[in-house]
């Protein structure tokens, strides 16, 4: 096998880096376009909160279902065409969702969200494969910043949603605009993606490697469990940290929103600075340190007492949760020829946290209180820390 390498001065590599940043950012914008205005969607469709929750399962379930097939699709068509195909599916789903809101057709909204979920799953795997390839050729950590770009995209999408809501722009119009613009922007970006590495005639071809093979590898499964632990740590905070402040500590809704903002800000900051730490100290040491930070922050939120201490805990929690998912994607893609099946398998395991986390913590919170229910996350943090050794880089061929 020949390895394509590049330097920071390589224009094609720099263009690819910018292109994959755009892909991550656009994915975040597309996600936030709907989620930031869920109350409007609920009202337009005439649903109650429980019915809205069931409707949103269409996104989660179809996204997770698409992950095992995403690896073969990337291997067959390449990251560029797969990312563009995912963006087209998401855009189609958003346009159909706009039509569903305009006609109050719940069945059409469910179908639209299935398209959004399918597109999101393959888009996610493909852009992580491309990001890992760019990272490998650059010779320094990039994945945390790519995931930070996704976070910034969600903030950007939420900001656009806030403005359109303030201006009384119908959600249907906003979704249609985002659904049409997203694939155009992604299509322009993917034109700058890297070409797939080529084989030389002097090297023996490696045996065909598929998703089933990836699932049989102990390292891949352990990396997936590591991602699962950190993803549940992140997802639980996204879903419940504001509720924990309000219901568990008697804070106002404004303070709950501040706590969520502290967590997101700390997580984004951790992803921006994490690359330098990974390059200096290595994946395993940094991941174990972040697990300790996440555990300390979680315990402060659960048992901290005074609100300033609890808010400090949200910052530590965010820093601790910041690197597990992107580093897991890098670890899964260490071997470029087997990156797609391995990223697909690791993503499938990791995304279980986002699908199962809210349903798990919600009933426990109803029965025992939100702070007690969040003790489940302690187990997730420990799982992430214990399995971090699996992320140790593979020897380069």
C-alpha positions as CSV (number, residue, x, y, z in Angstrom):
1,X,0.0,0.0,0.0
2,X,1.2,3.5,-0.7
3,X,0.4,6.3,1.7
4,X,-0.6,9.7,0.5
5,X,1.0,12.3,2.7
6,X,0.8,16.1,2.7
7,X,2.1,19.1,4.6
8,X,0.3,22.1,5.9
9,X,1.5,23.9,2.7
10,X,-0.2,21.4,0.4
11,X,-3.0,23.5,-1.2
12,X,-5.2,20.4,-2.0
13,X,-4.9,19.2,1.6
14,X,-5.8,22.6,2.9
15,X,-8.8,22.8,0.6
16,X,-9.9,19.3,1.8
17,X,-9.6,20.4,5.4
18,X,-11.8,23.5,4.8
19,X,-14.3,21.3,2.8
20,X,-14.7,18.8,5.6
21,X,-15.1,21.6,8.2
22,X,-17.9,22.9,6.0
23,X,-19.5,19.4,5.9
24,X,-19.4,19.2,9.7
25,X,-20.7,22.7,10.1
26,X,-23.6,22.3,7.7
27,X,-24.6,19.1,9.4
28,X,-24.9,21.0,12.6
29,X,-27.0,23.7,11.0
30,X,-29.3,21.1,9.4
31,X,-29.9,19.4,12.8
32,X,-30.6,22.6,14.7
33,X,-33.0,23.9,12.0
34,X,-35.8,21.7,13.3
35,X,-34.8,21.0,16.9
36,X,-34.5,24.6,17.9
37,X,-38.1,25.2,16.9
38,X,-39.7,22.0,18.1
39,X,-42.5,23.8,19.9
40,X,-43.6,25.4,16.6
41,X,-43.6,22.0,14.9
42,X,-45.6,20.5,17.7
43,X,-48.2,23.3,17.5
44,X,-48.4,23.2,13.7
45,X,-49.0,19.5,13.7
46,X,-51.5,19.6,16.6
47,X,-49.5,17.2,18.8
48,X,-49.0,16.9,22.5
49,X,-45.5,16.5,24.0
50,X,-45.7,12.7,24.2
51,X,-46.8,12.4,20.6
52,X,-44.0,14.7,19.5
53,X,-41.5,12.5,21.3
54,X,-42.8,9.5,19.4
55,X,-42.5,11.4,16.1
56,X,-38.9,12.3,16.9
57,X,-38.1,8.6,17.3
58,X,-38.4,8.4,13.5
59,X,-35.2,10.5,13.3
60,X,-33.3,8.5,15.9
61,X,-34.3,5.1,14.8
62,X,-33.7,5.6,11.1
63,X,-30.3,7.3,11.8
64,X,-29.1,4.4,13.9
65,X,-30.5,1.9,11.4
66,X,-28.6,3.5,8.6
67,X,-25.2,3.3,10.4
68,X,-24.4,-0.3,9.7
69,X,-25.0,0.2,6.0
70,X,-23.0,3.4,5.8
71,X,-19.6,1.7,5.9
72,X,-20.2,-0.4,2.7
73,X,-21.7,2.7,1.0
74,X,-18.6,4.8,1.8
75,X,-16.4,1.9,0.7
76,X,-18.3,1.6,-2.6
77,X,-18.9,5.3,-3.5
78,X,-16.3,7.2,-1.5
79,X,-16.8,9.8,1.2
80,X,-17.5,12.7,-1.2
81,X,-20.4,11.1,-2.9
82,X,-21.7,9.6,0.3
83,X,-21.7,12.9,2.2
84,X,-23.5,14.6,-0.7
85,X,-26.0,11.8,-0.9
86,X,-26.6,12.1,2.8
87,X,-27.1,15.8,2.5
88,X,-29.6,15.3,-0.3
89,X,-31.6,12.9,1.8
90,X,-31.6,15.3,4.7
91,X,-32.6,18.2,2.4
92,X,-35.4,16.1,0.9
93,X,-36.6,15.2,4.4
94,X,-36.6,18.9,5.4
95,X,-38.6,19.9,2.3
96,X,-41.1,17.1,3.0
97,X,-41.3,18.2,6.6
98,X,-42.1,21.8,5.4
99,X,-44.9,20.4,3.3
100,X,-46.1,18.3,6.2
101,X,-46.3,21.4,8.4
102,X,-48.1,23.4,5.8
103,X,-50.7,20.6,5.4
104,X,-50.7,19.4,9.0
105,X,-50.1,15.8,7.8
106,X,-48.5,13.9,10.6
107,X,-47.9,10.8,8.5
108,X,-45.9,12.9,6.0
109,X,-43.9,14.5,8.9
110,X,-43.0,10.9,10.0
111,X,-41.9,10.0,6.5
112,X,-39.9,13.2,6.3
113,X,-38.1,12.5,9.5
114,X,-37.2,9.0,8.3
115,X,-35.4,10.6,5.4
116,X,-33.7,13.1,7.7
117,X,-32.5,10.2,9.9
118,X,-31.2,8.0,7.1
119,X,-29.4,10.9,5.5
120,X,-27.9,12.0,8.8
121,X,-26.5,8.5,9.5
122,X,-24.6,8.1,6.3
123,X,-23.5,11.7,6.2
124,X,-22.1,11.3,9.7
125,X,-20.0,8.2,9.0
126,X,-18.8,9.5,5.6
127,X,-17.6,12.9,6.9
128,X,-15.8,11.2,9.8
129,X,-14.0,8.9,7.4
130,X,-13.0,11.9,5.3
131,X,-12.0,13.9,8.4
132,X,-9.8,11.1,9.7
133,X,-8.1,10.8,6.3
134,X,-7.3,14.5,6.2
135,X,-6.1,14.3,9.8
136,X,-3.8,11.4,9.0
137,X,-2.3,13.2,6.0
138,X,-1.8,16.4,7.9
139,X,0.0,14.4,10.6
140,X,-1.7,16.2,13.5
141,X,-5.0,16.0,15.4
142,X,-8.0,17.5,13.6
143,X,-11.1,15.5,14.5
144,X,-11.8,17.4,17.8
145,X,-11.9,20.7,15.8
146,X,-14.2,19.1,13.2
147,X,-16.6,18.1,15.9
148,X,-16.3,21.6,17.3
149,X,-17.3,22.9,13.9
150,X,-20.4,20.7,14.1
151,X,-21.2,22.2,17.6
152,X,-20.8,25.7,16.1
153,X,-23.1,24.7,13.3
154,X,-25.8,23.8,15.8
155,X,-25.3,27.1,17.6
156,X,-25.5,28.9,14.2
157,X,-28.7,27.0,13.3
158,X,-30.2,27.8,16.7
159,X,-29.4,31.4,16.1
160,X,-31.1,31.5,12.7
161,X,-34.1,29.7,14.2
162,X,-34.3,32.3,17.0
163,X,-34.3,35.1,14.5
164,X,-36.9,33.5,12.2
165,X,-39.1,32.8,15.2
166,X,-38.8,36.4,16.4
167,X,-39.7,37.6,12.9
168,X,-42.7,35.2,12.8
169,X,-41.3,33.3,9.8
170,X,-43.2,30.1,9.4
171,X,-41.1,27.0,10.3
172,X,-42.2,25.4,7.0
173,X,-40.5,28.2,5.1
174,X,-37.3,28.0,7.2
175,X,-37.1,24.2,6.7
176,X,-37.6,24.5,3.0
177,X,-34.9,27.1,2.7
178,X,-32.4,25.1,4.7
179,X,-33.4,21.9,2.9
180,X,-32.6,23.4,-0.5
181,X,-29.5,25.3,0.5
182,X,-27.7,22.5,2.5
183,X,-27.1,20.1,-0.4
184,X,-25.9,23.0,-2.6
185,X,-23.3,24.0,0.0
186,X,-22.2,20.4,0.7
187,X,-22.0,19.7,-3.0
188,X,-19.6,22.6,-3.5
189,X,-17.5,21.4,-0.5
190,X,-17.3,17.8,-1.5
191,X,-15.7,18.7,-4.8
192,X,-12.5,19.4,-2.7
193,X,-12.5,16.2,-0.8
194,X,-9.4,14.0,-1.0
195,X,-9.0,11.3,-3.6
196,X,-9.1,7.8,-2.2
197,X,-5.6,6.3,-1.6
198,X,-4.5,4.1,-4.5
199,X,-2.7,0.8,-4.5
200,X,0.5,-0.1,-6.2
201,X,1.1,-3.2,-8.2
202,X,4.0,-4.2,-6.0
203,X,1.8,-4.6,-2.9
204,X,-0.2,-7.7,-2.3
205,X,-4.0,-6.9,-2.2
206,X,-5.4,-7.1,1.3
207,X,-8.4,-9.4,1.9
208,X,-11.8,-7.8,1.5
209,X,-12.9,-6.3,4.8
210,X,-16.5,-5.5,5.6
211,X,-18.7,-4.3,8.5
212,X,-19.2,-7.8,9.8
213,X,-15.4,-8.2,10.0
214,X,-15.2,-4.9,12.0
215,X,-17.8,-6.1,14.5
216,X,-15.6,-9.2,15.1
217,X,-12.6,-7.2,16.1
218,X,-12.1,-6.7,19.9
219,X,-10.4,-3.4,19.4
220,X,-13.2,-2.0,17.3
221,X,-15.8,-3.1,19.8
222,X,-13.8,-1.6,22.7
223,X,-13.4,1.7,20.8
224,X,-17.2,1.6,20.2
225,X,-17.8,1.0,24.0
226,X,-15.5,3.9,24.7
227,X,-17.5,6.1,22.4
228,X,-20.7,4.9,23.9
229,X,-19.5,5.9,27.4
230,X,-18.5,9.4,26.4
231,X,-21.5,9.8,24.1
232,X,-23.9,9.0,27.0
233,X,-21.9,11.4,29.1
234,X,-22.4,14.1,26.5
235,X,-26.0,13.3,25.6
236,X,-27.3,13.1,29.1
237,X,-26.0,16.6,29.8
238,X,-27.5,18.0,26.6
239,X,-30.9,16.5,27.5
240,X,-31.0,16.9,31.2
241,X,-28.5,19.4,32.6
242,X,-31.0,22.3,32.6
243,X,-33.7,20.1,34.2
244,X,-31.2,19.0,36.8
245,X,-30.6,22.6,37.8
246,X,-34.3,23.5,37.9
247,X,-35.8,20.4,39.4
248,X,-32.8,19.2,41.4
249,X,-31.3,22.4,42.7
250,X,-34.4,24.7,42.7
251,X,-32.8,27.1,40.2
252,X,-34.7,29.3,37.8
253,X,-35.2,28.4,34.2
254,X,-32.8,31.2,33.3
255,X,-30.1,29.6,35.4
256,X,-30.9,26.2,33.9
257,X,-30.3,27.8,30.4
258,X,-27.0,29.3,31.7
259,X,-26.0,25.8,32.9
260,X,-26.7,24.3,29.5
261,X,-24.7,27.2,27.9
262,X,-21.8,26.6,30.2
263,X,-21.7,22.9,29.3
264,X,-21.9,23.5,25.5
265,X,-19.3,26.2,25.7
266,X,-16.9,24.1,27.7
267,X,-17.3,21.1,25.4
268,X,-16.7,23.3,22.3
269,X,-13.6,24.8,23.9
270,X,-12.3,21.4,24.8
271,X,-12.6,20.3,21.2
272,X,-10.7,23.4,20.0
273,X,-7.8,22.9,22.4
274,X,-7.9,19.2,22.6
275,X,-5.9,18.6,19.4
276,X,-2.8,20.1,20.8
277,X,-3.1,18.0,24.0
278,X,-3.6,14.9,22.0
279,X,-0.5,15.5,19.8
280,X,1.6,16.2,22.9
281,X,0.4,13.6,25.4
282,X,-1.3,10.9,23.2
283,X,-4.9,9.7,23.0
284,X,-5.0,7.4,26.0
285,X,-3.6,9.8,28.6
286,X,-5.8,12.6,27.4
287,X,-9.0,10.5,27.3
288,X,-8.4,9.2,30.8
289,X,-7.8,12.7,32.0
290,X,-11.0,13.9,30.4
291,X,-12.9,11.0,32.0
292,X,-11.6,12.2,35.4
293,X,-12.8,15.8,34.6
294,X,-16.2,14.6,33.5
295,X,-16.6,12.5,36.7
296,X,-15.6,15.4,38.9
297,X,-17.9,17.8,37.1
298,X,-20.8,15.3,37.2
299,X,-20.4,14.8,41.0
300,X,-20.3,18.6,41.5
301,X,-23.6,18.9,39.6
302,X,-25.2,16.1,41.6
303,X,-23.8,17.0,45.1
304,X,-22.2,20.4,44.8
305,X,-24.8,22.4,46.8
306,X,-24.3,26.1,46.1
307,X,-25.2,27.1,42.5
308,X,-21.7,28.5,41.7
309,X,-20.2,25.2,42.6
310,X,-22.8,23.4,40.5
311,X,-22.2,25.7,37.5
312,X,-18.4,25.0,37.9
313,X,-19.3,21.4,37.7
314,X,-21.1,21.9,34.3
315,X,-17.9,23.4,32.9
316,X,-15.8,20.4,34.0
317,X,-18.5,18.0,32.7
318,X,-18.4,19.7,29.3
319,X,-14.6,19.6,29.1
320,X,-14.6,16.0,30.1
321,X,-17.2,15.0,27.6
322,X,-15.6,16.8,24.7
323,X,-13.0,14.5,23.2
324,X,-14.3,10.9,23.5
325,X,-16.5,10.9,20.4
326,X,-14.1,12.6,17.9
327,X,-11.1,10.6,19.2
328,X,-13.1,7.4,18.8
329,X,-13.7,8.2,15.2
330,X,-10.0,8.8,14.7
331,X,-9.1,5.5,16.3
332,X,-11.6,3.6,14.2
333,X,-10.1,5.2,11.0
334,X,-6.4,4.5,11.8
335,X,-6.2,2.1,8.9
336,X,-7.5,4.0,5.8
337,X,-8.4,0.9,3.9
338,X,-10.6,-0.4,6.7
339,X,-11.8,3.0,8.0
340,X,-15.3,2.9,6.6
341,X,-16.5,-0.4,8.1
342,X,-14.8,0.4,11.4
343,X,-16.2,3.9,11.7
344,X,-19.6,2.4,10.8
345,X,-19.4,-0.2,13.6
346,X,-18.1,2.3,16.2
347,X,-20.8,4.8,15.2
348,X,-23.5,2.2,15.5
349,X,-22.4,1.4,19.1
350,X,-21.9,5.0,20.1
351,X,-25.2,6.3,18.8
352,X,-27.0,3.8,21.0
353,X,-26.3,6.3,23.8
354,X,-28.2,9.1,22.0
355,X,-31.1,6.7,21.2
356,X,-31.3,5.0,24.6
357,X,-30.1,7.8,27.0
358,X,-33.2,10.0,27.2
359,X,-35.6,7.1,27.5
360,X,-33.4,5.6,30.2
361,X,-32.9,8.7,32.3
362,X,-36.4,10.1,31.9
363,X,-38.3,7.3,33.7
364,X,-35.7,7.0,36.4
365,X,-35.9,10.7,37.0
366,X,-39.7,10.4,37.3
367,X,-39.4,7.6,39.8
368,X,-36.3,8.7,41.9
369,X,-35.6,12.3,41.0
370,X,-33.5,13.8,38.3
371,X,-30.3,14.0,40.3
372,X,-30.5,10.4,41.4
373,X,-31.2,9.2,37.9
374,X,-28.1,11.0,36.6
375,X,-26.0,8.6,38.7
376,X,-26.3,6.3,35.7
377,X,-23.9,8.6,33.9
378,X,-21.2,7.8,36.5
379,X,-21.2,4.3,35.0
380,X,-20.9,5.8,31.5
381,X,-17.9,7.9,32.5
382,X,-16.2,4.9,34.1
383,X,-16.8,2.9,31.0
384,X,-15.3,5.6,28.8
385,X,-12.2,5.9,31.0
386,X,-11.6,2.1,31.4
387,X,-11.9,1.4,27.6
388,X,-9.8,4.4,26.6
389,X,-6.7,2.2,26.1
390,X,-8.4,0.8,22.9
391,X,-7.9,4.1,21.2
392,X,-4.1,3.7,21.2
393,X,-3.0,4.4,17.6
394,X,-2.4,1.4,15.3
395,X,1.1,0.9,14.0
396,X,1.4,2.6,10.6
397,X,1.9,0.2,7.7
